[in-house]
Amino acid sequence: MVSALQGTQRILLIAGEGQDLIGTVQLDLAGRPNGSHRAEVAKLMVHSSHRGKGIAKALMNAIEQEAGLAGRTTLILDTRAGDPSEHLYAKLGYTRAGTIPEYARSSDGSLHTTVFMYKLLK
């Protein structure tokens, strides 16, 4: 795993195997003074041929470490209700905060319920 981009507002981690990009995750750091302890986990993706190998879990663990280094103690994220990612996040200690129906639009145009989750880092 390599930290490919670290700016003042976003951290991007990339997982690779040889020359291949196999996964990525981003952390968006809240910029407002009242949110200096928060960050949003965004765009966790693992190539379909590499799923089930622990890459998503490794990326999430690494982004949580980066969040801690950036002084962030509250992480939030959202995912489509019922997707495998919802179950992954729950296994990693994220708590379901609520849902919004018809929040996310798929590429086919259909609308889906989104689950919002959070994790308080120790």
C-alpha positions as CSV (number, residue, x, y, z in Angstrom):
1,M,0.0,0.0,0.0
2,V,1.3,3.4,-0.9
3,S,0.1,6.9,0.0
4,A,-0.1,8.5,-3.4
5,L,-1.5,11.9,-2.5
6,Q,-1.6,13.8,0.7
7,G,-2.8,17.3,0.6
8,T,-4.3,19.6,3.2
9,Q,-7.9,18.4,2.6
10,R,-7.7,14.9,1.1
11,I,-5.6,11.8,1.6
12,L,-5.6,9.1,-1.1
13,L,-4.2,5.6,-0.4
14,I,-3.5,3.2,-3.2
15,A,-3.1,-0.6,-3.0
16,G,-1.0,-2.1,-5.7
17,E,0.3,-5.5,-6.8
18,G,3.4,-5.2,-9.1
19,Q,2.4,-2.6,-11.7
20,D,-1.3,-3.0,-11.1
21,L,-3.6,-0.7,-9.1
22,I,-5.9,-3.0,-7.2
23,G,-7.6,-0.7,-4.7
24,T,-7.9,2.8,-3.4
25,V,-9.6,4.8,-0.6
26,Q,-9.8,8.5,0.1
27,L,-10.2,10.5,3.3
28,D,-11.7,14.0,3.0
29,L,-10.7,16.1,6.0
30,A,-13.3,18.5,7.3
31,G,-12.0,22.1,6.8
32,R,-14.3,24.1,9.1
33,P,-13.0,25.0,12.6
34,N,-15.9,23.1,14.3
35,G,-15.1,20.0,12.3
36,S,-11.3,19.8,12.8
37,H,-11.8,16.4,14.5
38,R,-13.8,14.9,11.6
39,A,-13.1,13.3,8.3
40,E,-15.2,11.4,5.7
41,V,-14.1,8.1,4.2
42,A,-14.8,8.2,0.5
43,K,-14.4,6.1,-2.6
44,L,-13.2,2.8,-1.2
45,M,-12.8,0.6,-4.3
46,V,-11.1,-2.8,-4.8
47,H,-10.7,-4.3,-8.3
48,S,-13.3,-7.1,-8.7
49,S,-10.5,-9.7,-9.4
50,H,-8.9,-8.9,-6.0
51,R,-12.0,-8.9,-3.8
52,G,-12.2,-11.3,-0.8
53,K,-8.4,-11.0,-0.2
54,G,-8.6,-8.5,2.7
55,I,-7.5,-5.5,0.6
56,A,-10.6,-3.4,1.6
57,K,-9.9,-4.1,5.2
58,A,-6.3,-3.2,4.9
59,L,-7.1,0.0,3.1
60,M,-9.7,0.9,5.8
61,N,-7.2,0.2,8.6
62,A,-4.6,2.3,6.8
63,I,-6.9,5.2,6.2
64,E,-7.9,5.1,9.9
65,Q,-4.2,5.4,10.8
66,E,-3.9,8.4,8.5
67,A,-6.9,9.9,10.1
68,G,-5.3,9.6,13.5
69,L,-2.1,11.1,12.3
70,A,-4.2,14.0,10.9
71,G,-5.8,14.5,14.4
72,R,-9.2,13.2,13.3
73,T,-11.2,11.2,15.8
74,T,-14.6,10.9,14.2
75,L,-15.0,9.2,10.8
76,I,-18.1,9.2,8.7
77,L,-19.1,7.5,5.5
78,D,-22.1,6.5,3.4
79,T,-22.8,3.5,1.3
80,R,-25.8,2.0,-0.5
81,A,-28.1,0.0,1.8
82,G,-27.6,-3.7,1.6
83,D,-24.3,-3.6,-0.4
84,P,-21.4,-5.8,0.7
85,S,-19.6,-2.7,1.8
86,E,-22.3,-2.0,4.4
87,H,-21.4,-5.3,6.0
88,L,-17.7,-4.7,5.7
89,Y,-18.0,-1.3,7.5
90,A,-20.0,-2.9,10.3
91,K,-17.4,-5.6,10.8
92,L,-14.8,-2.9,11.0
93,G,-16.6,-1.2,13.9
94,Y,-18.7,1.5,12.1
95,T,-22.1,2.2,13.6
96,R,-25.2,2.8,11.5
97,A,-26.4,6.4,12.1
98,G,-29.4,6.3,9.8
99,T,-30.6,6.1,6.2
100,I,-32.0,8.4,3.5
101,P,-34.3,6.8,0.8
102,E,-33.6,7.6,-2.8
103,Y,-30.3,9.3,-1.9
104,A,-27.9,7.6,-4.4
105,R,-28.5,7.2,-8.2
106,S,-27.1,4.2,-10.0
107,S,-25.6,4.3,-13.5
108,D,-29.0,2.9,-14.7
109,G,-30.8,5.9,-13.2
110,S,-32.5,4.0,-10.4
111,L,-32.5,5.6,-6.9
112,H,-31.3,3.7,-3.8
113,T,-31.3,4.1,0.0
114,T,-28.1,5.3,1.5
115,V,-26.8,4.2,4.9
116,F,-24.7,6.7,6.9
117,M,-22.2,5.3,9.4
118,Y,-19.6,6.6,11.8
119,K,-16.7,5.4,13.8
120,L,-15.0,7.1,16.8
121,L,-11.3,6.4,16.8
122,K,-9.6,5.7,20.1
